[in-house]
Each structure stands twice: as C-alpha cells, then as structure tokens.
C-alpha cells in the first residue's frame, strides 16, 4: 500500500470506470505531501501526516455535506492557504469547527456559536456574530435593570397599600402581574485568559544581532540555515514563517541558546532578558508539582499571592491552582507555560506557535498583550490573522532557503509570494469565461477600476439601507419603551385609570412589536445580501489581478 492508493480508496465509484487518481494526487499535494511522500506506506508517516492523509480521504470522497473538526491542525501556512481556496470553491454544504478566525471567515457564509449554553447562528463573519452577541447582552442588561427598578416600585406599592381596603383590587392586580412576570437573572461573567507580559527595561537600540548564521543536523553537512543575517530592534515584531520541518523552531532554539550554530554568530548585550515559549517546553514541566508551584518557581520573589493571581489569569482560579501538572490536558499545560512567561521579566519574547490550544477570545487577549509589550517579539506562527496583525518583518523559510523580508505579510504576498503555492493553477478568467491576456495590464487596470467603482456603488447603497433600518429600529424601540413607561404612570395615577389613554398606549405597544420584528427580518436579509455581494466582488477582482 502507498499513501496515494490509501487516499484513492475514498474516491466515489463510477460505473464507466473513469480513473480519478489525479484528484487524490492534487489534494495530497495541496495539503503538503511531496511527490516522494505519495509512494510511502501510510504507517511510515508521522502522526501529523497521518492526520493530513485522513483529511485528504475526506476531501476526495466528495460528500454531500462536509464536516470538518479543526482541519488546520498539523497544517502549515501554505497548506492552510491551499485548503482555504479548496473550501471556498466547495459547492455543497460545509460545517467547520476551528479556532482560526481568519480561516473560518474566509470559507464560510454563516457563523454559529455556543454562547451561554445556547446555539446562535448569524449570516456573516465571526466579528459580526460577536458584535450581535454583545449588542444583545447590552439590551438584556438594560432590560433587566429597568425590570428590576419597576419590580421594586411595584413591591413598594404593594407593601404600602396592602392593608387599605380601597386599594385591595389594585394591590391584588399588581401581585398577580408581579408573579406572572419573568425575573431576568444577572448575566454571569464569562472567564477568559488575561495576559500582561512583564517588561524588563532595555536602554540600547538592538537586542540581538545575527551574523552569517548557519546550522544543520545532517551528518553530510547539508544545512537547514545558511548565512542568515538580521538584527532584532528593541520594539521589533518579527515573524518566522514557512512550511513544516524547514527549520523555524530550530532557529528559535538557536536564538534562545539551546542549540549552537555551526557557523556565524549570535551577539547579545548583557542586559538582554529572554522569555521563551517553545513547543517542547511542555515536556520540561515537573509533573509532580502543582500549577501554583510551577508559577512560583519563576517568580522573581517567589511570591505566592502574585503566583495565585497569575493562576487566576490563566483560568486556574482557587483550588484549581493546586492541581498537579501531571493531570492537566495539553491545552492546560500550555496555559501553565504562558503563565510562567507572564511572571518572567523580559525584554525579548520568543514564541513558538503560542496560540495552539487557545480559543478565539484567548488568542485576541494574547495579541493585545503582545501589542502592549514594550520589548521585542520573535514569533513562529501559521496564523495569517496574527501575521497581518503583528508582524513588521519576516524571516521566510521557502524554496529551500531562508531569507529576511523587510515589511509586512501582505507586502510579502504581493511582492514575493510563496514558491509553487499552486502547482496546477487554473487560467484566470474574465466575466465572459475567457482566459485573460497576460500582457494588457492597462486594460486590466481599467477593468479593476470599473469593478471597484461598481462595488462602491452597490455595497454603499446596501449599507445605507442597513443604516436606515437600524435607525428606525432604534427609534421604534425607544418609542415602545416610552409608551410602556407612560402606560405604567397612567395606571399608577388612578385605580380606574384613564381608559382612553390606556387603550391608546396598549395599542401602540401591540402594533410596534410586529413592525420591529419585520424590520429585523429585513435587516437580516440585507446583511446576507451585503455579505454575498461582497464575496462576489472579491471573486471578480481576484479574477483580474494585475
């Protein structure tokens, strides 16, 4: 058996006997297998590549619905980009679980979340979902506060007039209304990781200088890294990127002093203070120690109170800080390592895929902490979201060599790009379906300008409609709230009440509800259309790239 034959077992059967081995080969190559790997026995693969093989078998089976649970695990950045393109072209149903927000938003039309033990689904991106949840919780809390205020007023009325015979009917009416009305519970605080790195002072300009660095493991003298030169400024954000197994972690180990170069030098000033989060550092944790003890070991003053505070920030509150490291999951051990990093005074952070095992909210917290850190950061990551958000310089492992790129990740994609990223690119087509001419750049610019202008008009009109409806919803909700308050005041003013006013206000409240619901329905349709048209214009613009 070979890897290719194993993948072909999942190809759909065809009565005419058409050979579709090429489909399996294309998918395997897309997710990172080399030509030589295709002839290996599946049992000779590493654990990560066996996971990739299982992913390939699912993709080649061409199911009616594709269910993917963390498909980007064990994929490198180039394979993730290929998988994103594949899924964007998928014409059938797709449900995907992933903590990579950028990847999810690039391949999905709707986002679903489990929030406070309920499932929520909205059209659009994760950002839109979180904004919707935040808005709903703000409205809920405002409603709860108002209800609590009105409940106290009603209870005061009942207590005040309970003993008076003339108010007996009104009191009983209020008591029944109070019993029927649901009491909203205060929302509990959702726990998430809290990061603040401990910055150590540094007065110089450069924290590290790497000169003609070379390194290799092979006995024949072949090198993973050859003649690499760069420096690390005191506020640099440098990302190390590339395919798996090319030397990214090895470079971090060299910078951390855990490996010695075979050539060149790494020069550091005396007041350099490194903090290193490595993939294999989990194995260095003492399994017999508690979480609290591991944190205290690296605290400058071995302060238990400070250690407990860090444990809480890493979601080990109270007695959970007394758990033995040996009983923790891989994700929990990563949080212990991050906790040790937080209490270590440092002016340079070395981070090797720190977002592994972190959810979306925790990843956002980590990004904020890195952004606030006053020292330099060198990070290995496959997340394009992190690269776009943080990296100002890149060390790139690609095409058999390692090079320094002075600039951001988008600039690298635009000016350099990944070597052989798409081994079998399809000819780009215009809207008429014909292959675009490669030489007429002036014509392409005119097409792009026209598309950009059309996109601005179309999306702008949709956004204006959305803004109008949102404004009308806010107006109606404020009016309904005012009518409700007026109705309570009228009822309070008299036992008999003002029948005409009560009837008018009740009718206004009744009529406003279906109108608001109808506007929300229209708003959802417009958001769906906006997302759909946005993707449509992106595809058209990608088809006429200059």
ZIPESUL-V251766 format. One line per field, one symbol per residue. ss: DSSP state (A for helix, B for strand, O for the rest). psi: psi as a letter, one per 30 degrees, with the letter a starting at -180 (. if undefined). burial: # if it has 16 or more other ideal C-beta (glycine too) atoms within 10 Angstrom, else .. Layout:
ss: ???
psi: ???
burial: ???
//
This chain:
ss: OOAAAAAAOOOOOOOOOOOOAAAAAAAAAAOOOOOOAAAOOAAAOOAAAAAAAAAAAAAAOOOOBBBBBOOOOOOOAAAAAAAAAAAAOOOOBBBBBOOOAAAAAAAOOBBBBBBOOBBBBBBOOAAAAAAAAAAAAAAAAAAAAAAAAAAAAAAAAAAAAOOOAAAAAAAAAAAAAAAAOOOOOOOOOOOOOOOOOOBOOOOOOBBBBBBBBBBOOOOOOOOOBBBBBBBBBOOOBBBBBBOOOOOAAAAAAAAOOOOOOOBBBBBBOOOOOBBBBOAAAAAAOOOOOBAAAAAAAAOOOOOAAAAAAAAAAOOOOAAAAAOBAAAOOAAAAAAAAAAAAAAOOBOBBBBBOOOOOOOAAAAAAAAAAAAAOOOBBBBBOOOAAAAAAAOOBBBBBBOOBBBBBOOOAAAAAAAOOOOOOOOOOOOOBOOOOOBOOOOOAAAAAAAAAAAAAAAAAAAAAAAAAAAAAAAAAAAAAAAAAAAAAAAAAAAAAOOOOOAAAAAAAAAAAAAAAAAAAAAAAAAAAAAAAAAAAAAAAAAAAAAOOO
psi: kleeeeefffkkkkefgkjheeeeeeeeeeggkleeffglkefflleefeeeeeeeeeeffhlekjjkjhffkgkleeeeeeeeeeeffkfakkkkkkgjeeeeffflflkkkjkhglkkklkaleeeeeeeeeeeeeeeeeeeeeeeeeeeeeeeeeeegefkefgeeeeeeeeeeeeekkjkkkklkkklkjkjkjkklkfaekfkkkjhkkklfkffgkkekkhkklljlfgljkkjlllkgfgeeeeeeeefgflklflaljkklegkjkkkjleffeffkjfflleeeeeeefkeghkeeeeeeeeefghilbfffgkkefglleeeeeeeeeeeeefjklgkkjjjiffkgkaeeeeeeeeeeeefkfalkkkklgjfeeeeeekflkjkjkhglklkjjlleeeeeefdlkkhejfikkkklafffkkkkffieeeeeeeeeeeeeeeeeeeeeeeeeeeeeeeeeeeeeeeeeeeeeeeeeeeefkeeljeeeeeeeeeeeeffeeeeeeeeeeeeeeeeeeeeeeeeeeeeeffhk.
burial: ..##.###.##...........###########...##.#.#..#...#####.###.##.....#.#..##.###########..#......#.#.#######.###..#.#........#####.###.#.....................#..##........#..##..#..................###.##.#.#...###.#..#.##......####.#.###.#.#########.###########....#..#...#...#######..##..#...########.##.......########.#....#.#.#..#...#############.##########.##.#.######.##..#.#############.###.######...#..#..##..#.....#.................#.......#..##..#...#..#...#...#..#...#..#...#..##.##..##..........#..#..##..#...#..#...#..##.###.....#..#...#..
//
